[in-house]
């Protein structure tokens, strides 16, 4: 009769005794008590030393370059004040002039404007040109062929007549005669421009071509090219 050998049992330690768990430290736990106060005092002392060194350096630079330091100080204060006012909404800083700024429109947008809005839009479009010193809206009931007065940096004055017409309505020859008869003697301008969202009639084109100094006629397509970055009519 054969007997099977019994396997040795694994040692489990003393029965009935639980293993002792060692306390683990939590990461990022701030020290308490004296260590925390000591560290706070060290940080405050470091900030005080750095501030003192910066102050000494500024005083030395101010003694060496008083005028430059004064100018930089004034600019720094003005910049900080502007930023504060802009953040609080009390000051609106101008944005950069570019395609994202609302100074150009599509031809469809021009058609949806009123006459006064169209005049201001043309003035804004003129101000985009670096050669323009000023563009003033002066249209009204008795404008005598002048809606926007453009003054260039070289001294030339340009009378701009704005005609916001629908596509079916065209600018006729009377507008040519009115602008030609007033822009020199009455408005003291050197050039005259008629800008429309529509087109010019054949009679208007013939009347303009017969003038000794023809006016610059800008129809809807020309206006779209100008608004898209093309050359202004006085260039």
GIFENBEL-V107159 format. One record per residue. N is the residue number from 1. RES is the residue in one small letter. D_CENTER is the distance of its C-alpha to the mean C-alpha in Angstrom with 2 decimals. Layout:
n=(N | N)
res=(RES | RES)
d_center=(D_CENTER | D_CENTER)
//
This chain:
n=(1 | 2 | 3 | 4 | 5 | 6 | 7 | 8 | 9 | 10 | 11 | 12 | 13 | 14 | 15 | 16 | 17 | 18 | 19 | 20 | 21 | 22 | 23 | 24 | 25 | 26 | 27 | 28 | 29 | 30 | 31 | 32 | 33 | 34 | 35 | 36 | 37 | 38 | 39 | 40 | 41 | 42 | 43 | 44 | 45 | 46 | 47 | 48 | 49 | 50 | 51 | 52 | 53 | 54 | 55 | 56 | 57 | 58 | 59 | 60 | 61 | 62 | 63 | 64 | 65 | 66 | 67 | 68 | 69 | 70 | 71 | 72 | 73 | 74 | 75 | 76 | 77 | 78 | 79 | 80 | 81 | 82 | 83 | 84 | 85 | 86 | 87 | 88 | 89 | 90 | 91 | 92 | 93 | 94 | 95 | 96 | 97 | 98 | 99 | 100 | 101 | 102 | 103 | 104 | 105 | 106 | 107 | 108 | 109 | 110 | 111 | 112 | 113 | 114 | 115 | 116 | 117 | 118 | 119 | 120 | 121 | 122 | 123 | 124 | 125 | 126 | 127 | 128 | 129 | 130 | 131 | 132 | 133 | 134 | 135 | 136 | 137 | 138 | 139 | 140 | 141 | 142 | 143 | 144 | 145 | 146 | 147 | 148 | 149 | 150 | 151 | 152 | 153 | 154 | 155 | 156 | 157 | 158 | 159 | 160 | 161 | 162 | 163 | 164 | 165 | 166 | 167 | 168 | 169 | 170 | 171 | 172 | 173 | 174 | 175 | 176 | 177 | 178 | 179 | 180 | 181 | 182 | 183 | 184 | 185 | 186 | 187 | 188 | 189 | 190 | 191 | 192 | 193 | 194 | 195 | 196 | 197 | 198 | 199 | 200 | 201 | 202 | 203 | 204 | 205 | 206 | 207 | 208 | 209 | 210 | 211 | 212 | 213 | 214 | 215 | 216 | 217 | 218 | 219 | 220 | 221 | 222 | 223 | 224 | 225 | 226 | 227 | 228 | 229 | 230 | 231 | 232 | 233 | 234 | 235)
res=(x | x | x | x | x | x | x | x | x | x | x | x | x | x | x | x | x | x | x | x | x | x | x | x | x | x | x | x | x | x | x | x | x | x | x | x | x | x | x | x | x | x | x | x | x | x | x | x | x | x | x | x | x | x | x | x | x | x | x | x | x | x | x | x | x | x | x | x | x | x | x | x | x | x | x | x | x | x | x | x | x | x | x | x | x | x | x | x | x | x | x | x | x | x | x | x | x | x | x | x | x | x | x | x | x | x | x | x | x | x | x | x | x | x | x | x | x | x | x | x | x | x | x | x | x | x | x | x | x | x | x | x | x | x | x | x | x | x | x | x | x | x | x | x | x | x | x | x | x | x | x | x | x | x | x | x | x | x | x | x | x | x | x | x | x | x | x | x | x | x | x | x | x | x | x | x | x | x | x | x | x | x | x | x | x | x | x | x | x | x | x | x | x | x | x | x | x | x | x | x | x | x | x | x | x | x | x | x | x | x | x | x | x | x | x | x | x | x | x | x | x | x | x | x | x | x | x | x | x | x | x | x | x | x | x)
d_center=(103.16 | 99.83 | 97.22 | 93.47 | 91.94 | 89.49 | 86.00 | 85.09 | 82.64 | 79.41 | 79.43 | 77.36 | 78.08 | 79.76 | 79.98 | 78.19 | 75.88 | 72.11 | 70.04 | 68.36 | 64.54 | 62.85 | 59.88 | 56.58 | 53.82 | 50.46 | 47.66 | 45.09 | 47.37 | 46.78 | 49.84 | 51.45 | 53.56 | 54.14 | 52.13 | 48.94 | 49.53 | 50.32 | 47.15 | 45.05 | 46.84 | 46.20 | 42.45 | 42.31 | 44.37 | 42.10 | 38.99 | 40.96 | 42.08 | 38.58 | 37.25 | 40.24 | 39.70 | 36.04 | 37.17 | 39.96 | 37.65 | 35.24 | 38.26 | 39.60 | 36.40 | 36.14 | 39.73 | 39.21 | 35.91 | 35.64 | 33.20 | 30.74 | 31.02 | 30.41 | 27.25 | 25.87 | 26.92 | 25.21 | 21.90 | 22.33 | 23.16 | 20.25 | 17.79 | 19.65 | 19.69 | 15.94 | 15.47 | 18.33 | 17.14 | 13.68 | 15.69 | 18.19 | 15.87 | 17.12 | 14.02 | 10.51 | 8.26 | 5.79 | 2.14 | 3.71 | 6.05 | 7.60 | 9.64 | 7.42 | 6.02 | 9.18 | 10.92 | 13.45 | 16.05 | 19.15 | 22.50 | 23.54 | 20.65 | 21.77 | 25.29 | 24.46 | 23.07 | 25.37 | 26.34 | 24.28 | 21.13 | 21.81 | 22.23 | 18.87 | 17.25 | 19.22 | 18.20 | 14.45 | 15.51 | 17.56 | 14.99 | 13.19 | 16.44 | 16.78 | 20.34 | 19.56 | 20.07 | 19.73 | 19.91 | 21.79 | 22.92 | 26.66 | 28.15 | 30.92 | 34.49 | 35.87 | 33.00 | 35.56 | 33.43 | 30.23 | 27.14 | 24.39 | 25.29 | 23.39 | 24.28 | 23.83 | 23.91 | 27.43 | 28.63 | 29.03 | 28.51 | 27.74 | 28.79 | 26.94 | 28.80 | 26.97 | 29.20 | 27.80 | 30.87 | 31.76 | 32.79 | 36.46 | 36.21 | 36.04 | 35.62 | 39.09 | 40.75 | 40.76 | 37.01 | 37.71 | 40.53 | 38.66 | 35.67 | 38.06 | 40.30 | 37.78 | 34.89 | 37.13 | 39.72 | 37.95 | 34.25 | 34.99 | 32.56 | 33.06 | 31.71 | 31.28 | 29.12 | 29.63 | 26.91 | 28.01 | 27.02 | 30.66 | 33.14 | 35.62 | 39.34 | 41.84 | 43.22 | 39.84 | 39.44 | 43.03 | 42.65 | 39.57 | 41.36 | 44.33 | 42.44 | 43.01 | 39.25 | 37.64 | 34.36 | 31.36 | 31.27 | 28.19 | 29.14 | 27.21 | 27.15 | 26.10 | 23.26 | 22.09 | 22.35 | 20.46 | 17.56 | 17.71 | 17.27 | 20.81 | 22.30 | 22.04 | 25.47 | 26.19 | 25.69)
//
